Structures are given as C-alpha cells and as structure tokens.
Amino acid sequence: MAEAKAILKNVRIAPRKSRVIIDLIRGQGVPRARAILKYTPRHAAKVVAKLLDSAVANAEQKELGDTDSLRVFRAYVDCGPTFKRFRPRSMGRANSIHKRTSTITIILSQSGAKS
C-alpha cells in the first residue's frame, strides 16, 4: 500500500491542544479535512493545514493518484522537548513553567485502503 507522510517537529503548541485538531481530521478525505481545518478557529488548525498540504505535495511527488481520492490514513501527535522556565513569585519563591512542544505526523493513503 502506497502512503505519503509529512512530519512536523518541535512545534510550539502543546500536544494536548494539537490532538483536538488532529482528531477532527483523522479518517477524513483530503478535501473534507481541508474544509474542517479552514473553519476551525484554533491556532493549531493553521499549522495542521500546512502540514496536510505538505503531505499532499509528497503524495503528488510519489504519484499516488488524484489528490481528491486521498484520505488521512493515520494522524497523531507526540510530545516534543519541553522548555523549562521559572517565574518569580512572592516572598522570594519561584514557580516552574513548562512550555511544551509537539511532533505532528500525518500519513495519507488511497480511499480504498482500510485502517
């Protein structure tokens, strides 16, 4: 089975926030996934839309067929490196701030393929 893959590493979006968007497009056809991402009012939607376009371009490069017949076969978000910062608090204390990053993966395949 021919697949086209696109991976985006070290995105400055928390994985918890990215997974909400990825769950919306998993299993959808490419035109429908683009429409969902276009009208979703979250920052992660723009990032995932660009990654989806990259995966479609990879599919065209591999000559997998018509882009409208492709669907999001697999899509998942893993944790990337966490940036650790400290914020001053009252009475000489400090709280730690964890700025989380994501690794987003989208895999496309033909519509006839089953997951």
TAUR-V783304 format. One record per residue. N is the residue number from 1. SS is DSSP state (alpha for helix, beta for strand, coil for the rest). D_FIRST is the distance of its C-alpha to the first C-alpha in whole Angstrom. Layout:
[[N/SS/D_FIRST] [N/SS/D_FIRST]]
This chain:
[[1/coil/0] [2/coil/4] [3/beta/6] [4/beta/10] [5/beta/13] [6/beta/17] [7/beta/19] [8/beta/23] [9/beta/25] [10/beta/29] [11/beta/29] [12/coil/33] [13/coil/32] [14/coil/32] [15/alpha/29] [16/alpha/31] [17/alpha/31] [18/alpha/27] [19/alpha/26] [20/alpha/28] [21/alpha/26] [22/alpha/23] [23/alpha/23] [24/alpha/24] [25/alpha/21] [26/coil/18] [27/coil/16] [28/coil/18] [29/beta/17] [30/alpha/18] [31/alpha/21] [32/alpha/22] [33/alpha/21] [34/alpha/23] [35/alpha/26] [36/alpha/26] [37/alpha/26] [38/alpha/29] [39/coil/31] [40/coil/31] [41/coil/34] [42/coil/33] [43/alpha/33] [44/alpha/29] [45/alpha/28] [46/alpha/29] [47/alpha/27] [48/alpha/24] [49/alpha/24] [50/alpha/24] [51/alpha/21] [52/alpha/19] [53/alpha/21] [54/alpha/20] [55/alpha/16] [56/alpha/16] [57/alpha/18] [58/alpha/15] [59/alpha/13] [60/alpha/15] [61/alpha/16] [62/coil/12] [63/coil/13] [64/coil/10] [65/coil/13] [66/coil/15] [67/alpha/16] [68/alpha/17] [69/alpha/14] [70/beta/12] [71/beta/13] [72/beta/14] [73/beta/11] [74/beta/13] [75/beta/17] [76/beta/19] [77/beta/23] [78/beta/24] [79/beta/28] [80/coil/29] [81/coil/32] [82/coil/35] [83/beta/38] [84/beta/42] [85/beta/45] [86/beta/48] [87/beta/50] [88/beta/54] [89/coil/55] [90/alpha/59] [91/alpha/61] [92/alpha/60] [93/coil/57] [94/beta/53] [95/beta/50] [96/beta/46] [97/beta/44] [98/beta/40] [99/beta/38] [100/coil/34] [101/coil/31] [102/beta/28] [103/beta/24] [104/beta/22] [105/beta/18] [106/beta/16] [107/beta/12] [108/beta/11] [109/beta/8] [110/beta/8] [111/coil/11] [112/coil/10] [113/coil/8] [114/coil/10] [115/coil/11]]
